[in-house]
Amino acid sequence: MMAQLFDVVLVLALLWLAARSLADRDLFRAVLNFIMLGLLLAVAWVRLRAPDVALAEAAVGSALTGALLLSALARMKRREANAVKPDRGEQP
């Protein structure tokens, strides 16, 4: 009974995190939701008795991909900050 309740809560959390990571306008929060989604997917794979897939999901799906997305987000914000903005006084 408790295992079935845990599975239902896990599925609902997975669906909610998937929707939030797609719909969130704040990119940092969307990436964090994506990382949490990968970690919960690893838990789901453990529940399905596939520990090898769970380890791969945790390592690649959330850790490596999440780090790459956070790095890309930081680089994008740095480029936006360094972008040359025209001075309003110089425009004709």
Backbone torsions as a table, in degrees:
resi	resn	phi	psi	omega
1	MET	NA	-47.7	179.4
2	MET	-66.2	-35.8	179.3
3	ALA	-65.8	-40.0	178.7
4	GLN	-67.3	-38.9	177.4
5	LEU	-64.9	-41.8	177.2
6	PHE	-61.3	-41.9	179.2
7	ASP	-63.5	-40.4	179.0
8	VAL	-65.6	-44.6	178.3
9	VAL	-63.5	-39.2	178.7
10	LEU	-63.0	-44.6	179.0
11	VAL	-64.5	-42.8	178.7
12	LEU	-64.1	-40.1	178.1
13	ALA	-66.1	-38.8	177.8
14	LEU	-63.3	-44.6	178.8
15	LEU	-64.5	-41.9	-179.8
16	TRP	-65.2	-44.4	179.8
17	LEU	-66.6	-37.1	177.6
18	ALA	-63.3	-44.0	179.1
19	ALA	-66.2	-41.5	-179.8
20	ARG	-67.1	-38.3	-179.0
21	SER	-70.0	-25.4	177.0
22	LEU	-85.5	-33.6	-171.3
23	ALA	-97.3	-11.7	-175.5
24	ASP	-71.9	132.1	-179.7
25	ARG	-81.3	-25.4	176.8
26	ASP	-81.4	114.6	-173.5
27	LEU	-65.4	-36.2	179.5
28	PHE	-62.9	-45.3	178.0
29	ARG	-64.9	-36.2	178.7
30	ALA	-64.3	-40.4	178.1
31	VAL	-66.8	-41.9	177.2
32	LEU	-62.9	-40.0	176.2
33	ASN	-62.9	-38.1	178.2
34	PHE	-64.7	-40.1	178.1
35	ILE	-65.2	-44.0	177.8
36	MET	-63.8	-36.1	176.8
37	LEU	-61.3	-43.5	178.2
38	GLY	-62.4	-39.6	178.7
39	LEU	-67.4	-40.3	177.4
40	LEU	-69.7	-31.7	174.4
41	LEU	-64.1	-36.0	176.2
42	ALA	-63.1	-40.0	176.3
43	VAL	-63.9	-39.7	178.4
44	ALA	-63.0	-40.5	178.3
45	TRP	-65.5	-35.3	175.7
46	VAL	-64.3	-42.0	178.0
47	ARG	-62.6	-29.5	178.4
48	LEU	-86.5	9.0	178.3
49	ARG	60.6	44.5	175.8
50	ALA	-127.7	73.1	-174.7
51	PRO	-66.2	-29.3	178.9
52	ASP	-67.3	-41.2	177.2
53	VAL	-68.9	-35.7	178.7
54	ALA	-63.6	-42.7	177.9
55	LEU	-64.8	-41.6	178.5
56	ALA	-64.9	-40.4	178.7
57	GLU	-64.5	-42.6	-179.8
58	ALA	-67.2	-40.3	-177.1
59	ALA	-75.2	-48.4	-175.2
60	VAL	-91.9	-48.8	-173.0
61	GLY	-65.3	-40.9	-178.2
62	SER	-107.9	-44.5	-174.1
63	ALA	-72.8	-59.7	-175.0
64	LEU	-69.7	-48.8	-179.7
65	THR	-65.8	-39.8	177.2
66	GLY	-62.8	-42.0	177.7
67	ALA	-64.4	-40.7	178.4
68	LEU	-65.1	-41.4	178.7
69	LEU	-66.5	-40.5	177.2
70	LEU	-65.3	-38.6	177.3
71	SER	-64.8	-43.4	178.5
72	ALA	-64.5	-38.3	178.8
73	LEU	-65.6	-42.8	178.0
74	ALA	-63.6	-42.1	179.1
75	ARG	-64.7	-40.0	179.4
76	MET	-64.3	-42.2	178.9
77	LYS	-66.9	-36.4	177.0
78	ARG	-64.2	-41.8	178.5
79	ARG	-65.4	-38.8	177.1
80	GLU	-64.0	-38.7	-179.2
81	ALA	-70.1	-32.8	-178.1
82	ASN	-88.7	-2.7	-178.4
83	ALA	-64.8	139.1	-179.9
84	VAL	-79.3	121.6	179.3
85	LYS	-105.1	132.0	-179.3
86	PRO	-65.8	141.2	177.8
87	ASP	-76.1	134.4	-176.1
88	ARG	-65.4	-27.1	-179.1
89	GLY	-73.4	-20.3	-176.8
90	GLU	-87.1	-13.1	-178.2
91	GLN	-77.3	141.1	-179.9
92	PRO	-69.6	NA	NA
